[in-house]
């Protein structure tokens, strides 16, 4: 592992963007999205003809932001819109038959869902209602018979950048609606919350995604949108990063749909006053705390169920697990055990859950190969949702693992790119400033990680409400007396049992009580 100085780090990170970065003006024409112009023309016609329009969203952050952007757009043009976000527990995912029972419209627009909505398309046809699907998930072999299907992942879609989230798709479509109507709407005014969706949905932060997130994070810092004012006050930082959104804001927004109803998050994002936004944000905070407690208990049970199991793909199921946290538990199992995981919540004869992957394992493809055991499923390479009869769980688990045996072993290796080893004297504010120049970090532009190899443990202190986190003082180099404090979340190190330590870590800025300090966060602890 090479020893790095700042010049070497700058060179490595510069290579990530050797082709340069896009400007907002270089975002490709929305009309290149297949059916986008057709959908926009139909929406404009409906508005001009005073028809009823409804939007159906999704309960994750991307779906809620997609809905919020649509709601805001229609407010700006002063046209009524029925906005519906399915309830995870009563409606299931997407524009289902139960959702359509609550919809009274001539035109139904889906955002961040709909690409698999075959039944909904039939119902809309029977009603004489035009269904406009805007989605970004992997299309099935048979597409819904809708008036328009806008999804960049369609094989015959010519949009040059495919990896956009649902909020970006509807934002692009609404830009075409603006042109059709000739109205004065600043489409850039949505970029603040649009950036939240891109980050939360783990879109690769390259190409237009990087441009939009970079711009969006800056806009959150100065936006007059009540939700952004509250986010800014809550984070209380001089500069908001993509990690702040991913770890502090997205979980709160997600908690509404996971545990109660996503309309709470929608109400927060579309609040008209800061007082209203503050009240909704407090409610989201309470739900998030409940989520943490529920998650911790379920994770402990799931780990006990896995035990000594050596399956390539972990599949665990239990009655009583909260349906809203199974995706998080799957992610935690992947982090802890280094294998793809599927976690199912059992309710009577039905099991419903989430899958998460790692490395190069395409969990969507694995599930697709064994779809005969399932009632329904959907998702993408790294994450999926599924449901099945409880009697099929064991057979599905065995078949899935049989399919996984065909994959090369290296596909299961987690992607953690460690740049190299830093000399103790190189860890300073100048290094932090260098790293900040290449933000925002996230998917496809990972925050640089460095290796602390065989470092001497000088001191360990615990912190947090239950003393569940560690502050570890390490001497990184035998020839140097310099020590640094590292933060390790959700784990306690016993210095009596561990006098040497090897780990990967990142260098970040910590702002607390108007004081700025360097913070070294342990990423992976190598046993």
Secondary structure, DSSP 8 states (H G I E B T S, - for coil): --EE-HHHHHHHHHHTTTT----GGGS--GGGSTTHHHHHHHHHHHHHTT--EEEEE-SSHHHHHHHHHHHHHHHHTT---EEEE--TTTT-SSS-HHHHTT---SEEEEES--TT-HHHHHHHHHHT-EEEEEE-S---SS----SEEEETTSTT---S-----HHHHHHHHHHHHHHHHT----GGGGHHHHHHHHHHTT--SSHHHHHHHHHHHHHHHH---HHHHHHHHHH--SS--HHHIIIIIHHHHHHHHHHS-THHHHHHHT-SSHHHHHHHHHHHHHHHHHHHHHHHHHHHHHHHHHTT---SEEEEEEET--GGGHHHHHHHHHHHHSSEEEEEEEETTEEEEEEE--TT--HHHHHHHTGGG-SEEEE-SSEEEEEEEGGGHHHHHHHHHHHHTTS-GGGGS----EEEEE-GGG-SHHHHHHHHTT---BTTB---EEEEEEEEEEEEEEESTTS-EEEEEEE--TT---EEEEEETT----TTT-SEEEEEEEEEEEEETTEEEEEEEEEEEE-
